[in-house]
Amino acid sequence: MPWYKIRAQEVVVSYLPLSHIAAQMVDIWIAMKIGGVTYFAQPDALKGSLVDTLKEARPTAFMGVPRVWEKMQEKMKAVGAKSSTVRRKVAAWAKDVGLRTNLSKLNQNSAPGSAPVSYHVAKKLVFKKVRKALGLDRCTKCYTGAAPITKDTLEFFLSLNIPLCELYGMSESSGPHTISRHDAFKLTSCGIELPGCKTKLHNKDEEGNGEICFWGRHVFMGYLNMPDKTEEALDAEGWLHSGDLGKQDENGFLFITGRIKELIITAGGENIPPVPIEDAVKEAVPLISNAMLVGDKRKFLSMLLTIKCQVNPDTGDPQDELTPEAVELCRQLGSKATRVSEISGGRDPAVNAAIQEGIKRVNEKSTSNAQRIQKWVVLDRDFSVGGGELGPTMKLKRPVVMKMYKEQIDNCYKDVASPATPDNPLPPK
């Protein structure tokens, strides 16, 4: 595998269900191919014990689903919020240096080995300590995949000298089809094709977005005893239709822009991919843990929001207590809230105003009125695997959420004859 560079004995940590293609490829097949060592994490890895396993195993390569990286990010921010003023200033300076240096390096705007002195100082003072605290001090390859990851999370880890290389593929393509590497990297891109793989974009629009289709020896032969499903997935020329929307730049880097089945088609007939809007809201309002856009066949868009809260270490279930980071954010907003129940349902005016202001900023960047969020509601609890809103790889299960929170969604559209105008948004229920 010329694309998979090995410097020493490869060590990986297995924590995802082995029914998942990412776990099969990284934990079993690649490890067998290169003679690697696989450590198996505890069954409660995704409930909080994963970092302990990482510290013990010290992997040289690690595949983290986006929610794992996001939880690490939240934990580090919470620890940072409790640090002294001097430590916070040093960390902020180091992250600024790290982000600028790594972006320049990865975009090939600087010569190899030409990092500034400040970068080497930051590496010694901050970056090495962070890697050790996460158990990634030996890790030369950090991957993310299986679900969308936000630009904010990518930049956060890049600022700490931990570039997250995105993978993209599916079970039907035997795992990865494209991959980001340190020598072929663009922020928010899923990278370039692996050797022997081909990509085409089916039914491209004027912006270059089309359905991503795969071709190659890695594409499956079909679903067992399911000819109709096989015919739906594979066309006559052998192209596998992924159901994902994306575009490629002039250098072959693939960018995922949405999923066909997730597209929201408003009553006015406009097709709206939800993920970019959801990511923008989470970036604009750091207090938000999960955001889900709704509005299919409706007159306007609404959004379900959850607040960052602590997790039961034994069950992984969300608790009512806010995370330390969320408490600090509330204080900055002038709120005394320490629990989700003090915020949900519009109970906290200061938090409500902050959310509305963040959504207003997101709306101002929308390309059309139909893409503006007109109403939103803060739910009583965060999404979780145990609650049913998230799958085993922490991916949002939209149809399940739609059923679970049907009452809250319907309330957003109750007694509304027409959507609010951008200049006069409807108040949250």
LUMLUM-277364 format. One record per atom (N, C-alpha, C, O): residue in one letter; x, y, z. Coordinates in steps of 0.1 Angstrom, whole numbers, plus 5000, padded with zeros to 4 digits. Layout:
AXYZ...
# end
This chain:
M500849885000M500050005000M500950125000M501250185011P501350174988P502250294988P501650424994P502450504998W500350434995W499750555001W499750545016W499550655022Y499950435022Y499950415036Y501450405041Y501950295041K502050515045K503450515049K503650465064K502950515073I504550375066I504850315079I506250355083I507150325075R506450415094R507750445099R508250345110R509450325111A507350275117A507750185127A506550085129A505550085121Q506650005139Q505549915142Q504249995144Q504150075153E503249965136E501950035136E501149985148E500949855150V500550075155V499650035167V498350115165V498350235163V497250045166V495850105165V495050065177V495349965183V493950145179V493050105190V491650085183V491150165176S491049975187S489749935181S488649965192S488749925203Y487650055188Y486650085197Y485250095191Y484250095197L485250095177L483950095170L483449955168L484249855169P482149935166P481549795164P482249735151P482449805141L482649615152L483349555141L482449525129L482949475119S481149555130S480249545119S480449665110S479949665099H481149765115H481349895108H482549875099H483549825103I482449915086I483549895076I484849965080I485849915078A484750085087A485950155091A486650075101A487950065101A485950015111A486649925121A487249805114A488349765118Q486549745105Q487049625099Q488349655091Q489349575092M488349765084M489549795076M490749835084M491849785083V490549935094V491649985102V492049885112V493249865114D491149825119D491449745131D491949605127D492649535134I491349555116I491649415112I492549405099I493649355100W491949445088W492549415075W493949495073W494949435069I493949625076I495249695074I496249645084I497449635081A495749615097A496649565107A497249435103A498449405105M496449345096M496949215091M497949245080M498949175079K497649335071K498449355059K499849405062K500749365056I499949495072I501249555075I501849495088I502949535092G501149395094G501749335106G501649435118G502549445126G500449495119G500249595130G499749525143G499449405143V499649605154V499149565166V497849635169V497749755168T496749555172T495449615175T495149595190T495149485195Y494949715197Y494449705211Y492949725211Y492449815204F492249645218F490749655219F490349735231F490749705243A489649845229A489149935240A488049865248A487549765244Q487749925259Q486649875268Q485249895260Q485149985252P484249815264P482949825257P482349965259P481550015251D482750035270D482250165273D483050285267D483050395272A483850245257A484850345252A484250475248A484750585251L483050475241L482350595237L481650665248L481050775246K481650605260K481050675271K482050745280K481750805290G483350745276G484350825283G485650755286G486550825290S485750625284S487050555287S488050545276S489150495278L487650595264L488550585253L489850645255L490950585251V489950765260V491150835262V492050765271V493350765269D491550695281D492350615290D493050495282D494250465285T492350435273T492850335265T493950385256T494950325253L493650505250L494650575241L495950595249L497050575243K495850645261K497050675269K497850545272K499050545272E497150435274E497850305276E498450245264E499550195264A497650255253A498150185240A499150275233A500050225226R498950405234R499750505226R499850465211R500950435206P498650475204P498650435190P499550515181P499850635184T499950455170T500750535160T499850585149T500150665141A498550525148A497550565139A496250555146A495950465154F495350655144F494050655151F492950705142F493050815136M491950625141M490750665133M489650705143M489050625150G489250835143G488250885152G487050935145G487151015136V485850885148V484650945142V484551085147V485051115158P483851175139P483751315143P483351345157P483851435164R482351265163R481951285176R482951265187R483051335197V483851175184V485051145193V485951265194V486351315204W486251325182W487151445181W486351565188W487051645195E485051575185E484351685191E484351675207E484451775213K484151555212K484151535226K485551565232K485651625243M486551525225M487951565230M488051715230M488651775239Q487551785219Q487651925218Q486951995230Q487452085236E485751945233E484952005244E485651985257E485652075266K486251865259K486951835272K488151925274K488351985284M488951945263M490052035264M489652185266M490352255274K488552225260K488152355263K487652375277K487852485283A487052275283A486552275296A487752285306A487752365316V488852205303V490052215311V490652345310V491152405320G490752405298G491352535295G490652645303G491252745307A489352635304A488552735310A488852745325A488652855331K489352635331K489752635345K491152675348K491552695359S491952695337S493352725338S493552875342S492652955342S494752905347S495153045350S495153135338S495153085327T495053265340T495153355329T496353345321T496253345308V497453325327V498753305320V498753185311V499153185299R498253075317R498152945309R497252965297R497552915286R496153025299R495153055288R495753135277R495553105265K496553235281K497153325271K498253255263K498353265251V499053165270V500053085263V499452985254V499852975242A498352925258A497652825249A497052895237A497152845226A496453015239A495853085228A496953125218A496753115206W498053175223W499153215214W499753095206W499953105194A499852975213A500452855207A499452805196A499852765185K498152815199K497152765189K497152855177K496952805165D497352985179D497353075167D498553045159D498453045146V499753025165V500952995158V500752855151V501152845139G500252765158G500052625152G499152625140G499452565130L498052695141L497052705129L497752765117L497652715106R498352885119R498952955108R500052875101R500152865089T500952815110T502052735105T501552615097T502052585086N500652535103N500152415097N499352435084N499552365075L498552545084L497852575072L498852605060L498652565049S499852685064S500852715054S501652595049S501852575037K501952505058K502652385055K501852285047K502252235036L500552265051L499752175044L499252225030L498952145021N499152355029N498852415016N500052435007N499952494996Q501152385012Q502452395005Q502852535001Q503352564991N502552635011N502952775009N504252805016N504852915015S504852695022S506152715029S507052595026S506552485023A508352625025A509352515022A509352415034A509252455045P509652285031P509852195042P510852235052P511952275048G510552215064G511552255075G511652395078G512552435084S510752485072S510952625073S509952685084S509652805083A509552605093A508652655104A509352755112A510552745115P508552865116P509252975124P509652925138P509152815143V510452995144V510952965158V509852955168V509852865176S508853045166S507653045175S506952915175S506352865185Y506952845163Y506252715162Y506952615170Y506352535177H508252605170H509052515177H508952535192H508852445200V508852665196V508552695210V507252645215V507052585225A506152675206A504852635209A504752485210A503952425218K505452415201K505452265201K505952215214K505452115220K507052275220K507652225232K506752265244K506552175253L506152385244L505452425256L503952375256L503452345267V503352355245V501952315244V501652185237V501052095242F502052185224F501652075215F501951935221F501151845221K503251915225K503651785230K502851745242K502551625244K502551835251K501851805263K500351765260K499851675266V499751835250V498451805246V498351665240V497551585244R499351625231R499351495225R499451385236R498851285235K500351415246K500551315256K499351295264K498951185268A498651405267A497351405275A496251325268A495451265275L496351325255L495351255247L495751105244L494951025238G496951075247G497550945243G497950935229G498050825223L498151055222L498451055208L499951105206L500251155195D500751085216D502151135215D502951065204D503951115199R502550935201R503250855191R502550855177R503050805168C501350925177C500450915166C500951005154C501051125156T501250935143T501651015131T500551025121T500651105111K499450955123K498350955113K497050955121K496650865128C496351075121C495051085128C493951105117C493951195109Y493051015117Y491951015106Y490551045112Y490351025124T489751095104T488351105107T487451065096T487851085084G486251015098G485350965088G484050915094G483850925106A483250855085A481950795089A480850895091A479650855091A481151025092A480151125094A480751255091A481951265091P479951365089P480551495086P481251555099P480751525110I482251625097I483051695108I483051845105I483151885093T482951925115T482952065112T484252125110T485252075114K484352235103K485552305100K486152355114K487352365115D485352395123D485752445136D486552335143D487652365149T486152215143T486852105149T488152075142T489152045148L488152075129L489352055121L490452155124L491552125126E489952285125E490952395128E491452385142E492552425145F490552345151F490952335165F492152235167F493152265173F492052115161F493052015162F494352055154F495452025158L494052125142L495252165134L496052275142L497252275141S495352355150S496052455158S496852395169S497752455174L496552265172L497352195183L498352105176L498852005183N498552125163N499552035156N499051895154N499851805154I497751875153I497151745151I496251755139I495051775140P496851745127P496051745114P495151625114P495651505115L493851645111L492951535110L492651505095L492151595088C493151395090C492951355076C491651285074C491351185080E490851345065E489451285063E489551175053E490251175043L488751065056L488550955048L487050955042L486151005049Y486850905031Y485450895025Y485350765018Y486150735009G484250705021G483950575014G482650515020G481950585027M482350395017M481150325022M481450175023M482350125017S480550105029S480649965030S480749895016S481449805014E479949955007E479849894994E481049924985E481249864975S481950004990S483250024983S484449974991S485550014990S484149875000S485149815008S485949915017S487049895020G485250015021G485850125029G486250245021G485450295013P487450295023P487850425018P487950425003P488450334996H487450534997H487550564982H488550684980H489350684971T488450784989T489350894989T489950915003T489350865013I491150975003I491850995016I492651115016I493251155005S492651185027S493651305028S494951255034S494951165043R495951315029R497351275035R498051405038R497651515033H499151395046H499851515049H500451585037H500751705036D500751505026D501251555014D500151585003D500451614992A498951565007A497751584998A496651625007A495751545010F496551755011F495651795021F495051925018F495752025014K493651935019K492952065019K491952065030K491151965031L491852165038L490952175049L489452155044L489052215034T488752065050T487352035048T487151935036T486051895032S488251895029S488151805018S488351665023S489051645033C487751565016C487951425019C489151365012C489351245012G489951455006G491151404999G491051364985G490051404978I491951284980I492051244966I491751094966I491851024976E491551044953E491250904952E492450814955E493550854953L492150694960L493150594963L493550534949L492750544940P494750484948P495150414935P494150314931P493750224939G493750314918G492750224913G491350264914G490450194909C491050374920C489750424922C489450534912C490250614909K488150544908K487750644899K486450704905K485650644911T486250844902T485150914907T484450984896T485151044887K483150994896K482451084886K481251144894K480751084904L480851264890L479751334896L478551324887L478551384875H477451264891H476351244883H475351354884H475051404895N474851404873N473851514873N474351634880N473651684889K475451684876K475951804882K475151934880K474551944869D475052014890D474352144888D475252254884D476452224881E474852374883E475652484878E476852514887E477852574883E476752474900E477852494909E478852384910E479852384917G478552274902G479552164901G479152054911G479951954912N478052064918N477651964927N476851854920N475951874912G477251724923G476551614917G476651494926G477351494936E475851384923E475951264931E477351194929E477751174917I477951164940I479351104939I479150954935I478350884942C479850914925C479750774920C481150714921C482150784917F481350584925F482650514926F482750414915F481750354910W483950394911W484250284902W485650224905W486550304908G485750094905G487050024907G486849884913G485749844915R487949814915R487949674919R487449674934R487049564939H487449784941H486949784955H485449794956H484949774967V484749814945V483249824945V482649684946V483149594939F481649674954F481049544956F480249494944F480049564935M479949364944M479249304933M477749314934M476949294925G477249344946G475749354948G475349314962G476149254969Y474149334965Y473549284978Y473049144976Y472449114966L473349064986L472948924985L471448904985L470648944994N470948834974N469548804972N468648934972N467548924977M469249044968M468449174968M468749244954M469349344954P468249184943P468449234930P467949374928P468649454921D466849414933D466249544932D467149654938D467449754932K467649624950K468549714957K469849724950K470449834949T470349614944T471649614937T471549694924T472449774921E470449684917E470149764905E470049914908E470449994900E469549944920E469450084924E470850144927E471050264925A471750054933A473050104937A474050114926A474850204925L474050004917L474949994906L474350014893L473249954890D474950104885D474350124871D474850024861D475749944865A474450034849A474849944839A476349944836A476849844831E477050054839E478450064836E479350024848E480550034848G478649984859G479349944871G479650054881G480450024890W479150174879W479350284888W478450264900W477250244899L479050274912L478350274925L477850414928L478650504930H476550424929H475950554933H475850564948H475150494954S476550664953S476750674968S475450734975S475250704987G474750824968G473650894974G474151024981G473351094986D475451044980D476051164986D476251274975D476451234963L476151394979L476451504969L477851564972L478251574984G478551604961G479851654963G480351724951G479651724940K481551774952K482151844940K483651814942K484251794952Q484351824930Q485851814930Q486451934925Q485952004916D487651974930D488352094925D489252054914D489251934910E490052144909E490852124897E491952024900E492551964891N492252004913N493351914917N492851774921N493551684926G491551754919G490951624923G490551604937G490151494941F490651704945F490151694959F488651694960F487951774954L488151604967L486651584968L486151654981L486651634992F485051724979F484351794990F482951744990F482151744980I482451695002I481151645004I480251765007I480551845016T479151785000T478251895002T476851865007T476151955011G476551735008G475251695013G474951555010G475751475004R473751505014R473351375010R471951385004R471051455009I471751314993I470451334985I469251304994I468251374994K469351195002K468151155011K467951255022K466851255028E469051335025E468851425036E468451565031E468151655039L468351585018L467951715013L466651755017L465651675017I466451875022I465151925026I464551995014I465152095009I463451955010I462752014999I461552095004I460552035009T461652225004T460652315010T459352315002T459352264991A458352365008A457052375001A457152454988A456452444979G458152544988G458452624976G459252554965G459552614955G459652434968G460452354959G461952374959G462652314950E462452444969E463952464969E464652344977E464152304987N465652294971N466452184977N467552244986N468352324981I467552204999I468452265008I469252155016I468652075023P470552145014P471352045022P471452095036P471952215038P471152015046P471052065060P472452085067P472552175075V473351995064V474651995071V475352125072V475752165082P475552195060P476352315061P475652425070P476352495077I474352425070I473652525079I473752485093I473952565102E473652355096E473752305110E475152335115E475352375127D476152305107D477552335111D477752485114D478452525123A477152565105A477352715107A476752755120A477252845127V475552705124V474952735136V475752695148V475952775158K476352575148K477152525159K478452605161K478952625172E478952655149E480152745150E479752885155E480552945163A478552935152A478153065156A477753075170A477853175177V477252955175V476752945189V477452835196V476952715196P478652855202P479452745208P478752665219P479152565223L477652725224L476852655235L476152535230L475752445237I475952525216I475152425210I475952295208I477052295204S475352185212S475952055210S475551985197S476351955189N474251975195N473751925183N472652015177N471952085184A472652025164A471652105157A471052025145A471851955138M469752015144M469151945132M468152035126M467152085132L468352055113L467452145105L466252065100L466351945096V465052125101V463852055096V463052155087V463352275088G462152105080G461452195071G461052125058G460552195048D461151995057D460751925045D459251935042D458451905051K458951985030K457552015026K456852115035K455652125035R457652195042R457152305050R457352435043R458152445033K456752545048K456852675042K458152745046K458552835039F458852705057F460052765061F460852665069F460352555073L462152695072L463052615079L462952645094L462752755099S463052535102S463152545117S464352455121S464852385113M464752465134M465852395138M465652345153M465152415161L466052215155L466152155168L467552175174L468452145167L467652225186L468952245192L469052175205L468152165212T470352135208T470552075221T471752155227T472652205220I471852155240I472952225247I474052135252I473752015256K475252175252K476352095257K476152065272K476052155280C476151935275C475851895289C476851775293C477451715284Q476951755305Q477751645310Q477151505307Q475951495305V477951405306V477551275303V477751175314V478851185321N476851085317N476950985327N478150895323N478050825312P479250885331P480350805327P480050655326P480750585319D479050605333D478650465333D477750425321D477950315315T476850515318T475850485308T476050555295T475550515284G476750665295G476950755283G475650835280G475650905270D474750835289D473550915287D473751065291D474451095300P473151155284P473251295287P472651335300P471551275303Q473251415308Q472751465321Q472151605320Q472351675309D471551645330D470951785330D472051895333D471852005328E473151855339E474151955343E474951995330E475251915322L475252125329L475952175317L477452135319L477952115330T478152135308T479652115308T480252245314T479652345313P481452235320P482152355325P482252455314P482152575317E482552415302E482652515291E481352585289E481252705287A480252515289A478852575287A478552665299A477952775296V478952625311V478652715322V479452845321V478852955323E480652835316E481452955314E480853045303E480853165304L480452985292L479853055282L478553125286L478253245283C477753065295C476553125300C476953245309C476253345308R477953235317R478453345325R478753465316R478453585320Q479453435305Q479853545296Q478653615290Q478653735286L477553545289L476353595283L475453665294L474453725290G475853655306G475053715317G473953615322G473053665329S474153485320S473253385325S473853315337S475053295337K472953275346K473453195358K473053055356K473252975366A472653005344A472252875342A473352775344A474552795340T473052665351T474052555353T473452415348T474152315348R472152425344R471452305339R470752325326R470352445323V470652225318V469852235306V468452275308V467852355301S467852225319S466452245322S466252395325S465052445324E467252475328E467152615331E467152695318E466852815317I467552625306I467652695293I466552645284I465952725276S466252515283S465352455273S463952525274S463552575285G463352525263G461952575262G461852725264G460852785267G463052795261G463052945261G463053005275G462553115277R463552925285R463552975299R464553075303R464353145312D465653085295D466753175298D466753285288D467253265276P466353415291P466353525281P467753555275P467953575263A468853545284A470153575279A470653475269A471253515258V470453345272V470853245262V469953245250V470553235239N468653275251N467853285239N468353395230N468353375218A468653505236A469153625228A470453585221A470653625209A471353515227A472653475221A472353375209A473053385199I471453285211I471153185201I470553265189I470853235177Q469553355192Q468953425181Q469953515173Q469853525161E470853565180E471953655174E472753565165E473153605154G473153445170G473953355162G473253315149G473853305139I472053275151I471253235139I471053345129I470953325117K470853465135K470753585126K472053605117K471953635105R473153575123R474453585116R474553485105R474953505094V474053365108V474053255098V473053285087V473353265075N471953335091N470853375081N471453485071N471053485059E472153575076E472753685068E473653635057E473853695047K474253515059K475153455049K474453365039K475053305030S473153335041S472453245033S472253295019S472253425017T472253205009T472153244995T470753274990T470553334980S469753244999S468353274995S467553275008S467853225018N466353345007N465453345018N464953215023N464753195035A464853115013A464352985017A465352915026A464952815033Q466652955026Q467652885034Q467852945048Q468652905055R466953045051R467053105064R466253035075R465152985072I466753025087I466152955098I465153055104I465553165109Q463853025104Q462853115109Q462453085124Q462153175131K462552965128K462152925142K463052815147K463652745139W463252815160W464052715166W463552675180W462852755186V464052565185V463652525198V464752445205V465452365198V465052475217V466052405225V465352285232V464452305240L465852165230L465252045235L465752025250L466752085254D465051935257D465351915271D466551825274D467151835285R467051755263R468251675265R468951665252R468451685241D470251635254D471151615242D470851485235D470351395241F471351475223F471251355215F472251255220F473351295225S471951125219S472951015224S472650885217S471550875210V473550795218V473350665212V472250585220V471350525214G472350595233G471350535242G469950585240G468950515241G469850715237G468550775235G467950745221G466750765219G468750695212G468350655199G468550765188G468250735176E468950885192E469150985181E470350965173E470451015162L471350905179L472650885172L472950735170L472550645178G473550695159G473950565156G475250525163G475750605170P475650395160P476950345167P478150425164P479150425172T478150495152T479350585149T479050725152T479750815147M478050755160M477650885165M477050975153M477051095154K476550905143K475950975132K474451005135K473750915141L474051125132L472651165134L471651085127L471751065114K470651025134K469550945127K468351035125K467451035134R468351105114R467351205112R465851155113R465051215119P465551045106P464150995106P463750965121P462550985124V464650905129V464350875143V464051005151V463051015158V464951105149V464751235156V463451295151V462751355160M463051295139M461851345134M460651285141M459651355144K460651155143K459551085150K459551125165K458551145171M460751115171M460851145186M460451285190M459851295201Y460651375181Y460451515185Y459351575176Y459351695173K458451495172K457351535163K456551655169K456151745162E456251645182E455451745188E456151885188E455551985185Q457451885191Q458252005191Q458352065177Q458252185175I458451975167I458552025153I457252085149I457152195143D456152015152D454852055148D454552195154D453852275148N454952215167N454752345174N455352455166N454852575167C456552435160C457152535152C456352585141C456452705136Y455452505136Y454652545124Y453152555128Y452252575119K452852555141K451452565145K450952705143K451552805147D449752715137D449052845135D449952945127D449753065129V450752885118V451552975109V451052965095V451052865089A450453075090A449953085077A451053095066A450953055055S452153175070S453153195061S454453215068S454453255080P455653195062P456853215069P457153355073P456653445067A457953375084A458353505088A459353565078A459953485071T459353695077T460353755068T461753755075T461753755088P462853765068P464153775075P464253895084P464953885094D463553995081D463654115089D462754115102D462854185111N461854015101N460954005113N460753855116N459653795114P461853785121P461753645124P460753605135P460553685144L460153495133L459253445143L459953415156L461053355155P459353445168P460053405180P460053255182P459153185178P461053205190P461053065193P459953025202P459553095211K459452905200K458352855208K458952815222K458252765231
# end
